[in-house]
Amino acid sequence: MNFIKKLTALLLALCLLFAYACGTGGDTTADNTDLSGVGDASDTGNTDKPADVTDQGSTSDPAQPENPTDPTDPVQPEPPTDPVQPEPPTEPTPPEIVPVLLDGAQLSGEYPNTYYVPNTYIEEMQSQDIQLYGDYLLVSNYEVRDRGNTYVLRMISQADGSLAAEIAIPSSGFMTLQVNETNIGIVDPDMEKIRIYDNMLNLVSEYDVDKHPDDFSIYLSRDMHNVYHIGWEKGISVTSLDTMQTTDVLTNITEVYVRNQAYEHVIISYVDLSTQRRTASRLNLESGEIEKLPTTKDTISAQTCNGAWLVSDGSTWGKFILTRNGEKSYFDWSENRVELLSPTGHLMTMTGDGKSMMLYDMDGAFVSKCTVDESENGYIGSNVLWSDMYGGYFFLCFDTRGSGKLYFWDPAIEVDGEALSMRAEAESAVGKTAPKECYDRAAAIGEKYGIKINIADLCRYDYSYFTSYAVNDPVFINEALDVIDAALSKYPEGFLDQLRFDNINAIEFELVGGLRSTDTDVYSEIYSALATRDNDVYHIVFDLYIIREKTVFHELCHLIDAKLEYDASLRPEALFSEEKWMELQPEGFVYPETYGVLPQYVWQYVNSGYFIDDYSCRSPGEDRARMMENAMLGNTVEFEHRQGLTAKLEYYCQCIRDAFDTQNWPQTTQWEQILG
């Protein structure tokens, strides 16, 4: 009987294991079969059973009961159910940032929207610079310590003003600080070091980068995997920090300036050697592309925000162009700074004393104004930074010792102010004092040759050391226009366009009357013309009562001279130089460089065969201008028996051919015909 009990228990265990393996989870009551009696019988040892019933654990051939259940048969499992998935772990909720930095702020200045924000970590620094980085203020400066100059960078919480992190690294000069969403980069071009930190100022990587001999500035790409070298003479190249391989980005340019840098944009100004014109572009530190600015002129600075561009005209201080969706607005502000603030798109202007700022929207509507306490003799720092946390602007204000304090400007607090005067189009003067036909004809001739001709009330009249007056008489105006048209027709097609070089964007003729010098110590008080360069415009002023073709030739030669000199400064192989010109002069001759009375020694050279007349002896420019006006007029008599003068003309003609694009020129130009 013990054997039967053991065998029964073994079979039951095997059945349970089999059922579990089939997915029943060990449920021994499957198919509603009751096995409890088997267990009870064996446990109690009760043997009082009917004779015809054998123990179910027996190996004999027993009679089968109704609905028999053989524990050796596999129990059919129920269809498996999907296991219960555990709940994903919940992310810990970051503690809520409670902004309390302004709790101790103190009103400052004239309006109730400007606050001084005390902070020891900022105020114990000197000549600080500041920018925003997420929920932190990055404050940096240079300190002189025992081991030399040190660049100090502090990360200060916007919320409560606490010091979150700080680094101090050796520095030998100017450092560039750049940030992106996850990293902070510091470029030290003098020590040829680039350091990358994480968002809590832990050093991530450090690179030794060779400074190129021509480097003017070095900038990191937005992702901080590349470094851009901006060279004064050679252009722009990029070095991969992963491979240290360098490739060119922009070449065939020179005289490269970095105008300003903001976010992923570096604004550069340079001379394009293919055109010898100065232009401005931006280096996009995110894409690595060179992109043209929405202006054809050089710029002092350019800023962009929300698709808009604010460009400071490089030709005229205080002139600004705001471009949105291809449309331009113009306004003037010559007192101090003008900025396009990101990300708000506010226009910010600053007064000349550096103590007041005004905000406008892009249409020029007044938004806000703030001042700082004049009792501190303060001036506002270079960065005005928008804080999402407080809905206003942070900036530093410095005292006369260079100690900066933190200020907050709340533009939501209303104050009174005036709108910024903006123009929908660039100013275009309309002539009113002469007949309309004269203005129309002057405009047509100017357009024909690619210049602008001003007459009557469109002229300026007052120039440095010269005065004049308006002439409205159509007879004299039209006679002068006839002379100009005839003279300009003798130059090759496109010639005048090549006289626009460097930042000269326009050539303007002005027709006035009574052109006089205000300087009595000169050769003559009466002048037929004068040439002067005014920012990006080259002005040639003619007295229309005495204008002749030779006057036009003479004055344009001064502009040709300027072109040759500029070309020689860009091309070492250029033919033209004042040294070579002087080699063609009579032995011992020196230009007196005066418009006054000629020194006595000069007169011995006037009839030496090298000069047209005594006026030619005054300076190299006047010598060449007198020579060219006679060549253009075909005055062969002036060159007969003057071998020295002819040699100078031959050299000058070669220099012009060398410096200009002569592809569409005739085989012999007007000024070359006299050489035969």
C-alpha positions in Angstrom: 0.0 0.0 0.0 2.9 2.4 0.7 4.1 1.6 -2.8 0.8 2.5 -4.3 0.7 5.8 -2.3 4.2 6.8 -3.4 3.4 5.9 -7.0 0.2 7.9 -6.9 2.0 11.0 -5.5 4.7 10.7 -8.1 2.1 10.5 -10.9 0.3 13.5 -9.5 3.5 15.5 -9.3 4.3 14.7 -12.9 0.8 15.7 -14.0 1.2 19.0 -12.2 4.6 19.7 -13.8 3.2 18.8 -17.3 0.2 21.1 -16.8 2.4 24.0 -15.7 4.7 23.5 -18.7 1.7 23.7 -21.0 0.7 27.1 -19.6 -1.9 26.2 -17.0 0.1 27.8 -14.3 -0.1 24.6 -12.2 -4.0 24.7 -12.0 -4.8 21.0 -11.1 -8.6 21.6 -11.2 -8.6 21.9 -15.0 -11.7 20.3 -16.7 -13.5 20.4 -13.3 -11.7 17.2 -12.2 -11.7 16.7 -8.4 -8.5 15.1 -7.3 -9.0 15.8 -3.6 -10.3 12.3 -2.8 -7.1 10.7 -4.0 -5.1 12.8 -1.7 -7.5 12.2 1.2 -7.5 8.4 0.9 -3.8 8.1 0.8 -3.3 10.5 3.7 -5.8 8.8 6.1 -4.8 5.3 5.2 -8.6 4.3 5.0 -8.8 0.8 3.2 -12.5 0.2 3.9 -13.5 0.3 0.2 -16.0 -1.8 -1.8 -14.6 -5.0 -3.2 -15.2 -4.0 -6.8 -13.4 -0.6 -6.5 -9.7 -0.6 -6.7 -7.5 2.3 -5.6 -7.0 4.8 -8.4 -3.3 4.7 -7.9 -3.3 0.9 -8.6 -1.6 -0.6 -11.7 -4.3 -3.3 -12.0 -7.1 -3.2 -14.5 -9.8 -1.5 -12.5 -13.4 -0.9 -13.6 -13.7 2.6 -15.1 -15.9 5.0 -13.1 -18.2 7.5 -14.8 -16.3 10.5 -16.1 -13.0 9.0 -15.1 -10.0 11.2 -14.7 -6.7 9.6 -15.1 -4.0 11.7 -13.5 -1.5 10.4 -16.0 -3.5 12.0 -18.9 -2.3 15.6 -19.8 -4.6 18.3 -18.7 -5.7 20.5 -21.6 -4.6 24.1 -20.8 -6.7 27.1 -21.1 -5.8 29.6 -23.8 -2.9 31.6 -22.5 -3.6 35.1 -21.4 -1.3 38.1 -22.0 1.1 38.6 -19.1 0.5 41.7 -17.1 3.0 44.3 -18.1 4.7 46.1 -15.2 4.1 49.8 -14.8 7.0 51.9 -16.3 9.0 53.7 -13.8 7.9 57.3 -13.5 10.4 60.0 -14.1 11.1 62.0 -11.0 9.5 65.4 -11.2 12.2 68.1 -11.2 11.8 70.6 -8.5 10.0 73.7 -9.6 12.2 76.7 -10.2 11.1 79.6 -8.1 12.5 82.8 -9.5 13.4 85.0 -6.6 16.4 86.9 -8.1 14.4 90.1 -8.3 13.0 90.0 -4.8 15.9 92.2 -3.6 15.9 94.5 -6.7 15.8 98.2 -6.2 14.3 100.8 -8.5 16.9 102.9 -10.3 16.7 105.7 -12.8 14.0 108.0 -14.0 11.3 105.4 -14.8 9.6 102.7 -12.6 10.7 99.9 -14.9 14.4 99.7 -14.2 15.9 97.9 -11.3 19.3 97.4 -9.8 19.8 93.7 -8.9 22.4 93.2 -6.2 24.6 90.2 -6.8 28.0 89.6 -5.1 29.3 87.1 -7.7 28.9 89.7 -10.4 30.0 92.8 -8.6 33.2 91.4 -7.3 34.4 91.0 -11.0 35.7 93.9 -13.1 34.9 94.8 -16.7 32.6 91.9 -17.1 30.8 90.6 -20.1 27.5 88.8 -19.8 25.2 86.6 -21.8 22.3 84.2 -21.1 22.6 80.4 -21.2 19.3 78.6 -20.5 18.4 79.3 -16.9 21.8 80.9 -16.2 23.8 84.1 -16.6 27.3 83.6 -18.0 29.5 86.3 -16.6 33.2 86.5 -17.7 36.2 88.8 -17.3 40.0 88.8 -17.4 42.0 88.9 -14.2 45.6 89.4 -13.5 46.8 86.7 -11.0 50.1 85.4 -9.7 50.6 83.2 -12.7 49.5 85.7 -15.4 46.3 86.6 -17.1 43.3 84.4 -16.2 40.0 84.1 -18.0 37.2 83.7 -15.4 33.7 82.4 -16.3 30.9 82.1 -13.8 27.6 80.5 -14.3 25.0 82.3 -12.1 21.5 81.1 -11.6 18.8 83.4 -13.1 16.4 82.1 -10.5 18.2 83.0 -7.2 21.5 84.5 -8.2 23.6 81.6 -6.7 26.9 80.6 -8.2 26.3 77.3 -10.0 29.7 76.8 -11.5 33.0 78.6 -12.2 36.2 78.0 -14.2 39.4 80.0 -14.4 41.8 79.2 -17.2 45.1 80.8 -18.4 44.8 83.5 -21.0 47.2 85.4 -23.1 44.7 87.7 -24.8 41.2 87.9 -26.2 39.0 84.8 -25.8 35.9 84.0 -27.8 32.9 82.5 -25.8 30.4 80.5 -27.9 27.4 78.4 -26.7 24.9 75.9 -28.1 22.1 73.9 -26.4 24.4 71.5 -24.7 28.0 72.9 -24.7 30.0 76.0 -24.0 33.1 76.6 -26.2 36.0 78.9 -25.4 38.5 79.8 -28.1 41.9 81.1 -27.2 43.6 82.1 -30.5 46.8 83.4 -29.0 47.4 80.2 -27.0 46.0 78.1 -29.9 43.6 76.3 -27.5 40.0 75.3 -27.9 38.1 74.0 -24.8 34.7 72.5 -24.9 32.6 72.3 -21.6 29.3 70.8 -20.8 26.3 72.8 -19.6 27.7 72.9 -16.0 31.3 73.9 -17.0 32.8 70.4 -16.8 35.6 70.1 -19.4 34.6 67.7 -22.1 37.4 68.1 -24.6 40.4 70.2 -25.4 42.2 70.8 -28.7 45.4 72.3 -29.8 44.7 74.2 -33.0 47.5 75.8 -35.1 46.8 79.5 -35.6 47.3 80.3 -39.2 49.7 83.2 -39.9 47.0 85.2 -41.6 44.3 84.5 -38.9 42.3 87.6 -38.0 39.6 85.7 -36.0 38.7 82.1 -35.1 35.2 80.8 -34.5 33.7 77.5 -33.6 30.9 76.0 -35.7 27.5 75.7 -34.1 27.9 72.0 -33.3 31.5 72.7 -32.1 33.1 70.1 -34.4 34.8 72.6 -36.7 36.8 75.8 -36.3 36.7 78.6 -38.9 39.8 80.7 -39.6 39.2 84.2 -40.9 42.3 85.7 -42.5 43.0 89.3 -43.4 44.6 88.4 -46.7 43.7 84.8 -47.6 40.0 84.5 -46.8 38.2 81.8 -44.8 39.1 78.2 -44.2 37.7 75.5 -41.8 39.5 72.9 -39.8 37.7 69.7 -38.6 38.4 69.1 -34.9 37.8 65.4 -35.6 40.4 64.9 -38.3 42.3 68.2 -38.1 42.0 68.5 -41.9 41.7 72.1 -43.3 39.7 73.1 -46.4 39.0 76.5 -48.0 35.6 78.1 -47.6 36.0 81.5 -49.3 39.1 82.5 -51.3 40.1 85.2 -53.8 39.2 87.9 -51.2 41.3 90.2 -49.1 41.2 92.9 -46.5 38.7 90.9 -44.5 37.1 92.5 -41.4 34.8 90.8 -38.8 32.1 93.4 -38.3 30.2 91.7 -35.6 29.2 88.2 -34.4 25.9 87.1 -32.9 24.6 83.6 -32.3 25.3 81.5 -35.4 26.2 84.5 -37.6 29.6 86.1 -38.2 29.3 89.3 -40.4 32.4 89.8 -42.5 33.5 92.7 -44.9 36.0 92.0 -47.6 37.3 93.0 -51.0 36.3 90.6 -53.8 39.5 90.4 -55.9 37.6 89.5 -59.0 35.7 92.9 -58.9 37.9 94.8 -56.5 34.7 95.9 -54.8 34.2 95.8 -51.1 31.2 93.9 -50.0 29.7 92.2 -46.9 28.4 88.7 -46.2 27.7 86.5 -43.3 29.4 83.2 -42.4 26.7 80.9 -41.1 28.3 78.9 -38.3 25.5 76.4 -38.4 25.6 75.5 -42.1 29.1 76.7 -42.9 27.8 78.6 -45.9 28.7 82.2 -47.0 25.5 84.1 -47.5 25.0 87.5 -49.1 23.4 90.2 -47.0 20.3 92.1 -48.2 22.4 95.0 -49.3 25.0 95.6 -52.1 27.0 98.0 -49.9 29.7 97.5 -47.3 28.3 97.5 -43.7 29.4 98.6 -40.3 27.3 95.8 -38.7 24.4 93.5 -39.5 22.0 91.7 -37.2 19.2 89.3 -37.9 16.1 88.1 -35.9 12.9 86.3 -36.9 13.8 86.6 -40.6 14.4 90.4 -40.4 17.8 92.1 -41.0 19.1 95.3 -39.5 22.1 96.6 -41.5 24.2 99.6 -40.6 25.2 101.4 -43.8 29.0 101.2 -44.1 29.1 104.4 -46.2 27.3 106.8 -43.8 27.4 106.7 -40.0 23.9 106.7 -38.5 22.1 105.3 -41.5 20.2 102.0 -41.0 18.2 99.7 -43.2 15.6 97.2 -41.8 14.7 94.5 -44.3 11.6 92.2 -43.8 10.1 89.9 -46.4 12.1 91.7 -49.1 10.8 95.2 -48.1 13.1 97.8 -46.7 12.6 100.6 -44.2 15.1 103.3 -43.5 15.8 105.3 -40.4 18.6 107.4 -38.9 20.2 107.2 -35.4 23.6 108.7 -35.0 23.7 109.2 -31.2 24.9 105.7 -30.2 24.1 102.1 -30.7 21.1 100.5 -32.5 20.4 96.8 -32.1 17.9 94.3 -33.3 17.3 92.3 -30.0 16.7 88.6 -30.2 14.3 86.8 -29.7 11.8 89.6 -29.3 12.7 91.5 -32.5 12.6 94.8 -30.7 14.7 97.7 -32.1 16.8 99.1 -29.3 18.5 102.6 -29.6 20.8 104.2 -27.0 21.5 107.8 -26.3 24.9 109.3 -26.8 25.7 109.5 -23.1 25.1 105.7 -22.8 22.6 106.1 -20.0 19.2 105.6 -21.8 17.7 103.0 -24.0 14.5 103.0 -26.1 12.6 100.0 -27.5 10.5 100.0 -30.6 8.7 97.4 -32.7 9.8 96.8 -36.3 7.4 99.4 -37.5 9.0 102.0 -35.3 6.2 102.1 -32.7 7.4 103.0 -29.2 7.5 100.2 -26.7 9.5 101.3 -23.7 12.3 103.4 -22.3 14.7 103.0 -19.5 17.5 105.0 -17.8 20.2 104.3 -15.2 21.0 106.4 -12.2 23.2 109.2 -13.3 24.6 109.7 -9.8 26.6 106.5 -10.4 28.1 108.1 -13.6 27.1 104.8 -15.2 27.1 103.6 -18.8 25.3 100.6 -20.2 27.3 97.6 -21.3 27.4 95.9 -24.6 24.8 93.2 -24.2 21.0 93.6 -23.6 19.6 90.2 -22.9 16.0 89.0 -22.9 15.0 86.7 -20.0 11.9 84.4 -20.6 12.0 83.7 -16.8 11.2 87.3 -15.9 9.8 88.7 -19.1 12.3 91.5 -19.5 15.9 92.5 -20.2 19.1 92.1 -18.2 22.1 94.3 -18.8 25.2 95.5 -17.0 25.8 99.1 -16.0 29.4 100.1 -15.4 30.9 102.9 -13.2 33.9 104.9 -14.2 36.2 102.3 -12.6 34.8 99.5 -14.9 32.8 97.8 -12.1 29.6 96.3 -13.5 26.3 95.9 -11.7 23.3 93.9 -12.9 20.1 95.7 -14.0 16.7 94.5 -15.1 14.4 96.4 -17.5 10.7 95.5 -17.5 9.1 96.7 -20.7 5.6 95.7 -19.6 5.5 98.7 -17.3 4.1 101.5 -19.4 6.1 104.7 -19.8 5.6 107.5 -22.4 7.8 107.9 -25.5 7.9 108.8 -29.1 7.9 106.6 -32.2 11.0 106.1 -34.2 10.8 107.9 -37.5 11.1 105.4 -40.3 10.9 105.8 -44.1 9.3 103.3 -46.4 11.9 104.1 -49.1 15.3 105.6 -49.3 15.2 109.4 -49.6 15.1 110.5 -53.1 15.2 114.3 -53.7 13.0 115.8 -56.4 14.2 118.8 -58.2 11.9 121.9 -58.2 13.8 125.0 -59.3 14.8 124.1 -62.9 12.5 122.9 -65.7 11.5 119.3 -65.4 13.0 118.6 -68.8 16.4 119.4 -67.5 16.1 116.9 -64.6 14.9 114.3 -67.0 17.7 114.8 -69.4 20.4 114.8 -66.7 18.9 111.5 -65.4 18.9 109.9 -68.9 22.5 110.8 -69.6 23.6 109.6 -66.2 21.8 106.3 -66.7 23.4 105.9 -70.1 26.9 106.0 -68.6 26.2 104.5 -65.2 26.6 107.7 -63.2 24.3 110.3 -61.6 24.1 113.9 -62.7 22.8 116.5 -60.2 21.6 119.9 -61.3 20.1 123.0 -59.8 18.7 122.4 -56.3 19.9 118.8 -56.2 23.5 119.9 -55.8 25.1 120.4 -52.4 26.9 123.8 -53.2 29.1 123.8 -50.1 32.2 121.6 -50.0 35.3 121.6 -47.9 37.2 124.8 -48.8 34.9 125.5 -51.8 31.6 127.3 -52.3 29.2 127.6 -55.2 25.6 128.5 -56.0 22.7 127.0 -57.9 22.1 127.5 -61.6 18.5 127.0 -62.8 18.9 128.4 -66.3 18.0 125.6 -68.8 20.3 127.1 -71.5 23.5 126.7 -69.4 22.3 123.4 -67.9 21.7 121.9 -71.4 25.1 123.2 -72.7 26.9 121.5 -69.8 25.0 118.3 -70.4 26.0 118.4 -74.0 29.7 118.7 -73.0 29.4 115.8 -70.5 27.6 113.5 -73.0 30.2 114.2 -75.7 33.2 113.6 -73.3 31.9 110.4 -71.8 31.1 108.9 -75.2 34.9 108.8 -75.9 35.6 106.2 -73.2 35.2 102.4 -73.9 31.9 100.8 -73.0 31.7 99.9 -69.3 34.8 102.0 -68.5 33.1 104.1 -65.9 31.7 101.1 -64.2 35.2 99.9 -63.5 35.9 103.2 -61.7 33.7 102.0 -58.9 36.1 100.1 -56.7 36.7 99.4 -53.0 33.6 100.9 -51.4 32.8 103.4 -54.1 29.3 102.6 -55.1 28.4 105.7 -57.1 30.0 108.4 -59.3 28.1 111.7 -59.2 28.6 114.8 -61.3 27.3 118.1 -59.9 26.7 121.2 -62.1 27.0 124.4 -60.1 27.9 128.0 -60.7 30.6 130.2 -59.2 32.9 127.4 -57.9 35.4 129.2 -55.7 38.1 128.3 -53.2 37.7 129.7 -49.7 41.5 129.3 -49.2 43.2 132.5 -50.3 46.7 130.9 -50.2 46.1 128.9 -53.4 47.1 129.1 -57.0 43.7 130.4 -58.0 40.4 131.3 -56.3 38.5 130.3 -59.4 38.1 126.6 -60.3 36.5 124.9 -63.2 36.0 121.6 -61.3 37.0 119.6 -58.2 36.9 115.9 -57.3 36.2 114.7 -53.8 35.4 111.3 -52.3 32.5 111.3 -49.8 32.1 107.9 -48.1 30.9 105.6 -50.9 30.3 108.4 -53.5 32.9 109.9 -55.7 31.8 113.5 -56.5 33.0 115.6 -59.4 31.8 119.1 -59.2 31.8 121.3 -62.4 31.3 125.0 -62.8 28.8 124.8 -65.7 29.7 128.2 -67.0 33.3 127.2 -67.9 33.0 123.4 -68.3 34.8 121.9 -71.3 35.4 118.3 -72.4 39.0 118.6 -71.2 37.6 119.4 -67.8 35.8 116.1 -67.7 38.8 114.2 -68.9 41.0 115.9 -66.3 38.8 115.1 -63.4 38.1 111.5 -64.4 41.9 111.0 -64.6 42.1 111.7 -60.9 39.6 108.8 -60.4 41.7 106.6 -62.8 44.7 107.4 -60.6 42.8 106.3 -57.5 41.8 103.0 -59.3 45.5 102.3 -60.3 46.7 103.0 -56.8 44.1 100.7 -55.3 44.8 98.0 -57.8 48.5 98.1 -57.0 47.7 97.7 -53.3 45.9 94.4 -54.1 48.2 93.0 -56.8 51.9 92.9 -56.1 52.5 92.3 -59.8 50.7 95.5 -60.8 52.6 97.7 -63.3 51.7 101.0 -61.6 53.7 102.5 -58.8 54.7 106.1 -57.9 58.3 104.9 -57.7 58.2 103.8 -61.4 56.5 107.0 -62.3 59.3 109.0 -60.6 61.9 107.1 -62.6 60.4 108.7 -65.7 60.9 112.3 -64.5 63.9 114.5 -65.2 66.9 114.0 -63.0 66.6 115.9 -59.7 63.0 116.8 -60.1 60.7 116.6 -57.0 57.0 117.5 -57.0 56.4 120.4 -54.6 52.8 119.0 -53.8 51.2 122.5 -53.5 48.5 124.5 -55.1 50.1 127.7 -53.9 53.0 129.6 -55.4 55.5 127.3 -57.1 59.0 127.1 -55.6 61.7 128.7 -57.7 63.5 125.4 -58.5 60.5 124.0 -60.3 60.5 126.5 -63.1 63.7 125.1 -64.6 61.8 121.9 -65.4 58.6 123.4 -66.8 60.0 123.4 -70.4 62.2 120.3 -70.0 60.1 118.2 -72.4 58.5 116.2 -69.5 55.5 118.4 -68.6 52.6 120.0 -70.4 52.9 123.2 -68.3 53.7 124.6 -64.9 50.4 123.2 -63.4 51.6 119.7 -64.3 54.6 120.2 -62.0 52.6 120.6 -58.9 51.9 116.9 -58.1 51.9 113.5 -59.8 48.1 113.5 -60.0 48.0 116.9 -61.7 50.8 115.9 -64.0 48.9 112.8 -65.2 45.6 114.6 -65.4 47.0 117.4 -67.7 48.7 114.7 -69.8 45.5 112.6 -70.2 43.2 115.5 -71.0 45.5 116.5 -73.9 45.8 112.9 -75.1 42.0 112.5 -75.0 41.7 115.7 -77.1 44.3 114.5 -79.6 46.6 117.5 -79.0 49.6 116.0 -80.8 51.4 119.3 -80.7 51.7 119.0 -77.0 53.7 115.7 -77.4 55.9 116.7 -80.3 59.5 117.0 -79.4 58.7 116.0 -75.7 60.1 112.5 -75.5 60.0 112.5 -71.8 56.2 113.3 -71.8 55.5 110.6 -74.4 57.4 108.0 -72.4 55.2 108.9 -69.4 52.0 108.5 -71.5 53.2 105.2 -72.9 53.8 103.9 -69.3 50.4 105.2 -68.1 48.5 103.6 -71.0 50.2 100.3 -70.1 49.2 100.7 -66.5 45.5 101.3 -67.4 45.5 98.2 -69.7 47.1 96.2 -66.8 44.6 97.3 -64.1 41.3 97.3 -66.2 39.3 94.6 -67.8 39.9 95.4 -71.5 38.0 92.5 -73.1 35.4 94.7 -74.8 37.7 97.6 -75.5 38.8 98.7 -79.0 42.3 97.9 -80.1 43.3 101.5 -79.6 41.5 103.7 -77.1 41.0 107.4 -77.4 43.9 108.2 -75.2 46.2 105.8 -77.0 45.6 107.1 -80.5 48.1 110.0 -79.9 50.9 107.5 -79.6 50.4 106.4 -83.2 
